[in-house]
């Protein structure tokens, strides 16, 4: 074989196949965190439940507007009953009422910087159950300002609002009127506005099976 032929054959040799690439490990499948279960099911739990003891007195609130509605007087009774079905214990609330700035108020031992912090997370879009900024169950009740003509219905969008918390056989109610700078906080509610009591009844807030 001549030198020229050898050189031609050398440079015309096919290139070796590419080295097989090691497959990159598959990225681990990232599981999306499941939403936390709602911490309550339409109910407040406890050994005591509220019941109506009669007609309540009118409740005064600070701020503009006036909600004209009746009230019911509450008492708390034990779930446990005697042989005749009467509760073993009964308690009459001892209310403490304060007017505070809507930007700095305290309710049931916790501080808030605005009324909406009482409904920090809604159970669903339309309520009425929410969690406050501390994860406590809140029942929200709202009544629209009265409308007397078509203009009112077109432009009036303010509400009277109640936020109810419950713990250890006591209600705490934070009342706020849209457009005002104060809230009324009632610890250990005695006289409760009828819209709130009706909402409690409709929501079956104290039924043990939560349904």
Beta strands, then each sheet from edge to edge (+ up, - down):
strand 1: 48-55
strand 2: 71-78
strand 3: 90-91
strand 4: 96-101
strand 5: 105-107
strand 6: 110-112
strand 7: 121-122
strand 8: 129-131
strand 9: 137-144
strand 10: 159-166
strand 11: 171-177
strand 12: 182-187
strand 13: 191-193
sheet 1: 1+ 2- 3+
sheet 2: 1+ 2- 13+
sheet 3: 4+ 12- 11+ 10- 9+ 8- 7+
sheet 4: 5+ 6-
end
